[in-house]
């Protein structure tokens, strides 16, 4: 990522800026810039009236942003603005990802558990990939479905994220405590740190900096380690909505919690994964149920440079959190549309599954398993994988697979003395031709 240029001193042009602030040409341009909440590195290339400079335009932009909402954590001041685009996005999210009245309209009630398992896997994989985990989605999903033991650090990161998100789903209605926060960190970093003693505890020195992965340059120096406990206690109170006199939209608040973990950097490692996990937990706690089904990190993976710049812009421009909030809402919007497309695709696939339901003597789950084998003849299935993929009990999974073996659709393959897998049966094609 290229180095972010510091903005010019806007106060040098403040007198001239006040004179032209309400002229039509500048007012329209500033409004347009704030819709996307552009930083200086984009503002300086915007067309300005003849004889006027980009630095004057930046001064105007800064003046227009001065009336933001202010927050303080410890000795650090932050602010944010609710732009038109942010308020528009928040309204759409309130309509679509909060409340319960329309939940069955988007996700069929009988499919919720199955979609939830898939989305948790996607989020676990993507959140790990942001932090450098190297594996394919297919390999990672196969590991999670089979509940296989991780073979390396990348797979361990993914398994940890998966277990952490499942933990959060179980405790989502509970307030955050210090012990609860440290447990999240312990779960998310298990067996992935250089020193196992750093799991589930705050950093005890100032050796941690945020660096650019491409050139090693320091892009953020976190607060002194001695400040971390007090800062995190304030953030826990913020998470638990202790200040009832001040209202901040829950999604905006979730974004701020995410940013503050990155800013404080309370742990030796795993800060990014913890930040995304707390964002996820906070929105679920505030009733945004569809968050469980959104893989926001999958979109962040595709825009890692923008993700990093959103942090840097916010800090370098007087701790203006709007840059990060704006980026986060854009990824949430993309994640929501991606989910809608995914569900519509799965509904179409289910309609194609109907032909397998016509097979006499099998249940709906077994029809699904037969379709998996039909789509991927080389697939190897285990009891645990089917249990995970279909969201059923271990015994039900075993009964369904054994039943398909007895009917000839599957064969048993001995992997080792303890593990059996189920593969395409020798009579599979013949049976399907006869039954369909």
C-alpha positions in Angstrom: 0.0 0.0 0.0 1.4 3.4 -1.0 2.2 5.9 1.8 -0.7 8.1 2.8 0.0 11.8 2.3 -0.7 14.0 5.2 -3.3 16.8 4.6 -2.3 20.4 4.4 -3.0 22.8 7.3 -6.5 23.9 6.5 -6.4 26.8 9.0 -4.2 28.8 6.6 -7.1 29.2 4.2 -9.9 29.6 6.7 -10.6 33.3 6.0 -10.9 32.8 2.3 -12.8 29.6 2.8 -15.5 31.4 4.8 -15.9 33.9 2.0 -16.6 31.3 -0.7 -18.3 28.6 1.5 -21.8 29.4 0.4 -21.2 30.0 -3.3 -23.0 27.5 -5.5 -19.9 26.1 -7.2 -18.1 25.3 -4.0 -21.2 24.2 -2.0 -22.1 21.6 -4.6 -18.6 20.3 -4.8 -18.2 20.0 -1.1 -21.5 18.1 -0.8 -20.3 15.7 -3.5 -17.0 15.1 -1.7 -18.7 14.5 1.6 -21.1 11.9 0.1 -18.1 9.7 -0.5 -16.2 11.2 2.4 -13.1 11.7 0.4 -9.7 12.3 2.0 -7.1 14.9 0.9 -5.4 12.4 -1.6 -8.6 12.4 -3.6 -9.8 16.0 -2.8 -6.7 17.6 -4.3 -7.6 16.2 -7.7 -11.2 17.6 -7.7 -11.9 20.4 -10.2 -11.9 23.8 -8.6 -13.0 27.2 -10.0 -10.4 29.1 -11.9 -7.9 30.9 -9.7 -8.7 28.7 -6.6 -6.4 26.1 -5.2 -7.1 22.5 -4.0 -5.9 23.5 -0.5 -8.7 26.1 -0.4 -11.1 23.3 -1.3 -9.7 21.1 1.5 -10.2 24.0 3.9 -13.8 24.2 2.9 -14.3 20.5 3.3 -12.8 20.6 6.8 -15.1 23.5 7.7 -18.1 21.5 6.5 -17.1 18.6 8.8 -16.5 20.6 12.0 -20.0 20.0 13.4 -19.5 16.3 14.1 -20.3 14.3 17.2 -17.4 14.0 19.6 -16.3 11.1 21.7 -13.4 10.6 24.2 -11.6 7.5 25.3 -9.0 8.2 27.9 -7.1 11.3 26.7 -7.9 10.7 23.1 -10.7 12.6 21.3 -12.6 11.3 18.3 -15.4 12.6 16.1 -17.7 11.4 13.3 -20.2 12.9 10.9 -23.5 11.4 9.8 -23.4 12.2 6.1 -26.4 11.7 3.8 -24.9 8.5 2.4 -24.3 7.1 5.9 -27.9 7.9 7.1 -29.3 6.4 3.9 -27.3 3.2 4.5 -28.4 3.0 8.2 -32.0 3.3 7.2 -31.7 0.4 4.7 -30.0 -1.7 7.3 -32.7 -1.0 9.9 -35.3 -2.1 7.3 -33.4 -5.3 6.3 -31.1 -6.6 8.9 -32.8 -5.6 12.1 -36.1 -6.8 13.7 -37.8 -10.1 13.0 -41.0 -9.4 11.1 -39.5 -10.0 7.6 -37.0 -12.6 8.5 -38.8 -15.5 6.8 -39.2 -13.4 3.6 -35.5 -13.4 3.1 -34.4 -16.7 4.6 -36.9 -19.6 4.5 -37.5 -20.7 8.1 -36.6 -24.3 7.4 -33.2 -23.3 5.9 -31.9 -20.9 8.6 -29.7 -23.3 10.4 -28.1 -24.5 7.2 -27.4 -21.0 5.9 -26.1 -20.0 9.3 -23.5 -22.7 9.4 -22.3 -21.8 5.9 -22.1 -18.1 6.7 -20.2 -18.7 10.0 -17.7 -20.8 8.0 -17.3 -18.0 5.4 -16.7 -15.4 8.1 -14.2 -17.5 10.0 -12.2 -18.2 6.8 -12.2 -14.6 5.5 -11.4 -13.0 8.9 -8.3 -15.3 9.1 -7.3 -14.5 5.5 -7.3 -10.8 6.3 -4.6 -11.6 8.9 -2.5 -13.7 6.5 -4.0 -17.2 6.7 -3.1 -19.0 3.5 -5.5 -21.7 2.3 -8.3 -22.1 -0.1 -12.0 -21.7 0.9 -12.7 -25.3 -0.3 -9.9 -26.8 1.9 -10.9 -24.7 4.8 -14.6 -25.6 4.6 -13.7 -29.2 4.2 -11.7 -29.0 7.5 -14.5 -27.4 9.3 -17.2 -29.7 8.0 -15.2 -32.8 8.9 -14.1 -31.2 12.2 -10.6 -32.2 11.2 -7.5 -31.3 13.3 -5.8 -28.2 11.9 -2.5 -29.1 10.1 -0.8 -25.6 10.3 -1.1 -22.1 11.7 -3.4 -20.9 8.9 -5.9 -23.7 9.5 -5.6 -23.2 13.3 -6.6 -19.5 12.8 -9.6 -20.5 10.8 -10.7 -23.1 13.3 -10.2 -20.6 16.1 -12.4 -18.0 14.4 -15.1 -20.6 13.7 -15.2 -21.6 17.3 -15.2 -18.0 18.5 -18.1 -17.0 16.3 -20.1 -20.0 17.4 -19.3 -19.0 21.0 -20.5 -15.4 20.3 -23.8 -16.7 18.8 -24.4 -18.6 22.1 -23.6 -15.6 24.4 -24.9 -12.8 22.1 -27.5 -11.5 24.6 -25.0 -11.2 27.5 -23.1 -8.0 28.4 -19.4 -7.8 27.6 -17.1 -8.3 30.6 -13.4 -8.1 30.9 -13.2 -11.9 31.4 -15.5 -12.3 28.4 -13.3 -10.1 26.2 -10.2 -12.0 27.3 -11.9 -15.3 26.5 -12.7 -14.1 23.0 -9.0 -13.3 22.6 -8.0 -16.7 24.0 -10.3 -18.6 21.7 -9.3 -16.6 18.6 -5.5 -16.9 19.2 -5.3 -20.5 20.6 -2.0 -22.1 19.5 -1.2 -19.3 17.0 1.0 -16.9 19.0 4.7 -17.1 19.5 4.2 -17.2 23.2 1.1 -19.1 24.5 1.1 -17.0 27.6 -0.1 -14.0 25.5 -3.4 -15.8 24.9 -6.2 -14.0 26.7 -4.2 -11.2 28.2 -3.3 -7.6 27.4 0.1 -6.7 26.1 2.6 -5.7 28.7 5.0 -3.6 26.7 5.2 -1.2 23.8 6.8 -3.5 21.3 3.6 -3.7 19.2 3.2 -1.4 16.3 1.0 -1.5 13.2 3.2 -1.8 10.1 2.6 -1.8 6.4 3.0 -5.4 5.2 4.6 -4.3 1.9 7.4 -2.1 3.2 7.5 -2.6 7.0 6.8 1.1 7.6 5.0 1.9 10.9 1.6 3.3 10.2 0.2 3.4 13.7 1.8 3.6 17.2 -0.8 2.4 19.8 -1.2 4.0 23.2 1.2 3.1 25.9 0.6 -0.4 27.4 0.0 1.2 30.8 -3.1 2.9 29.4 -4.6 -0.3 27.9 -6.6 -1.6 31.0 -8.4 1.8 31.6 -9.0 2.3 27.9 -10.5 -1.2 27.5 -12.7 -0.7 30.6 -14.1 2.4 28.9 -14.7 0.5 25.7 -16.4 -2.3 27.6 -18.8 0.3 29.2 -19.3 1.7 25.7 -20.2 -1.7 24.4 -22.6 -2.3 27.2 -24.4 1.1 26.5 -23.7 2.3 30.1 -24.3 6.0 29.1 -28.0 6.0 28.5 -28.1 9.8 28.0 -26.2 9.5 24.7 -27.6 7.7 21.7 -25.4 6.6 18.9 -26.9 4.4 16.2 -26.0 0.8 17.0 -24.4 0.1 13.6 -22.3 3.2 13.9 -21.4 2.2 17.5 -20.4 -1.2 16.3 -18.1 0.4 13.7 -16.5 2.6 16.5 -15.9 -0.5 18.7 -14.2 -2.2 15.7 -12.0 0.9 15.1 -11.1 1.4 18.8 -9.8 -2.2 19.2 -7.5 -1.4 16.2 -6.5 2.0 17.7 -5.8 0.7 21.2 -4.2 -2.6 20.0 -4.6 -4.1 23.4 -3.1 -7.5 22.5 0.2 -8.7 21.2 -1.6 -10.2 18.2 -5.1 -11.1 17.1 -6.4 -7.5 17.5 -8.0 -7.4 14.0 -9.8 -10.7 14.5 -11.0 -9.6 18.0 -12.2 -6.3 16.6 -14.3 -8.0 13.9 -15.7 -10.5 16.5 -16.8 -7.7 18.8 -18.4 -5.8 16.0 -20.3 -9.0 15.1 -21.3 -9.6 18.8 -22.4 -6.0 19.4 -24.8 -6.0 16.4 -26.3 -9.3 17.3 -26.8 -8.0 20.9 -28.6 -5.0 19.6 -31.1 -7.1 17.5 -29.5 -7.0 14.1 -30.1 -10.8 13.6 -29.1 -10.9 9.9 -25.5 -10.1 11.0 -25.2 -13.8 11.7 -25.6 -14.5 8.0 -23.4 -11.7 6.6 -19.8 -12.5 5.8 -18.5 -9.0 6.0 -14.9 -10.1 6.3 -15.2 -11.8 2.9 -15.7 -8.4 1.3 -12.9 -6.9 3.4 -10.5 -9.6 2.0 -11.2 -8.2 -1.5 -10.4 -4.7 -0.4 -7.7 -5.0 2.2 -5.9 -1.8 1.0 -9.1 0.2 1.4 -9.7 -1.4 4.8 -6.2 -0.3 5.9 -6.5 3.2 4.5 -9.9 3.7 6.3 -8.0 3.2 9.6 -5.1 5.5 8.5 -7.4 8.3 7.1 -9.3 8.4 10.4 -6.3 8.7 12.5 -4.2 11.1 10.4 -7.2 13.4 9.8 -7.8 14.4 13.5 -9.2 11.0 14.5 -12.2 11.5 12.2 -14.0 8.1 12.4 -16.3 8.9 9.5 -13.8 7.4 7.0 -13.8 4.1 8.8 -17.6 4.1 9.4 -18.2 5.0 5.7 -16.0 2.1 4.5 -17.6 -0.4 7.0 -21.1 0.5 5.8 -20.1 0.0 2.2 -18.8 -3.5 2.9 -22.0 -4.3 4.9 -24.1 -3.2 1.9 -22.1 -5.4 -0.4 -22.3 -8.3 2.1 -26.1 -7.9 2.3 -26.5 -8.0 -1.5 -24.1 -10.9 -1.7 -26.3 -12.8 0.9 -29.5 -12.1 -1.1 -27.9 -13.4 -4.3 -26.6 -16.5 -2.4 -30.0 -17.3 -0.9 -31.7 -16.8 -4.3 -29.2 -19.2 -5.9 -29.7 -21.8 -3.2 -33.5 -21.5 -3.6 -33.0 -22.2 -7.3 -30.8 -25.2 -6.4 -33.4 -26.5 -4.0 -36.0 -26.4 -6.8 -33.6 -28.5 -8.9 -33.3 -30.8 -5.8 -37.0 -31.7 -6.1 -36.2 -34.4 -8.7 -34.2 -36.3 -6.1 -37.0 -36.0 -3.6 -39.1 -38.1 -6.0 -37.0 -41.1 -5.2 -39.1 -43.4 -3.0 -37.8 -44.6 0.3 -35.5 -41.7 1.1 -36.0 -38.6 3.3 -35.2 -35.0 2.4 -31.8 -35.1 4.0 -30.8 -38.2 2.1 -32.0 -36.6 -1.2 -29.6 -33.7 -0.4 -26.8 -36.1 0.1 -27.5 -37.9 -3.1 -27.4 -34.5 -4.9 -24.0 -33.8 -3.4 -22.7 -37.0 -4.8 -24.4 -36.4 -8.2 -22.7 -33.0 -8.4 -19.3 -34.2 -7.1 -18.8 -37.9 -7.8 -15.4 -37.9 -6.1 -16.7 -36.5 -2.8 -15.9 -38.3 0.5 -18.4 -37.7 3.3 -18.0 -38.4 7.0 -20.7 -38.6 9.7 -19.3 -35.4 11.2 -19.3 -33.5 8.0 -22.9 -34.3 7.2 -23.9 -33.5 10.8 -22.2 -30.0 10.3 -23.5 -29.3 6.8 -27.1 -30.2 7.5 -27.2 -29.0 11.2 -28.5 -32.4 12.5 -27.4 -34.7 15.3 -24.6 -37.2 14.9 -26.9 -40.1 15.2 -29.3 -38.8 12.5 -26.3 -38.2 10.2 -25.1 -41.7 10.8 -28.5 -43.2 10.2 -29.0 -41.3 6.9 -25.6 -42.4 5.6 -25.9 -46.0 6.6 -29.4 -46.1 5.1 -28.0 -44.9 1.7 -25.3 -47.6 2.0 -28.0 -50.2 2.5 -29.9 -49.0 -0.5 -26.7 -49.0 -2.7 -26.3 -45.2 -3.2 -23.1 -45.1 -1.1 -20.2 -47.3 -0.3 -18.1 -47.3 2.9 -14.4 -46.5 2.6 -12.1 -47.3 5.5 -9.8 -44.3 6.0 -8.1 -45.8 9.0 -9.0 -48.0 12.0 -11.1 -45.2 13.5 -12.4 -43.3 10.6 -14.9 -44.3 7.9 -15.9 -42.2 4.9 -18.8 -42.6 2.5 -18.3 -42.4 -1.2 -20.3 -42.8 -4.4 -21.7 -46.4 -4.5 -21.0 -48.7 -7.4 -24.7 -48.9 -8.1 -25.3 -45.1 -7.8 -25.7 -44.3 -11.5 -27.8 -47.4 -12.2 -30.1 -46.7 -9.3 -30.6 -43.1 -10.3 -31.4 -44.0 -13.8 -34.0 -46.4 -12.6 -35.5 -44.1 -9.9 -35.6 -40.8 -11.7 
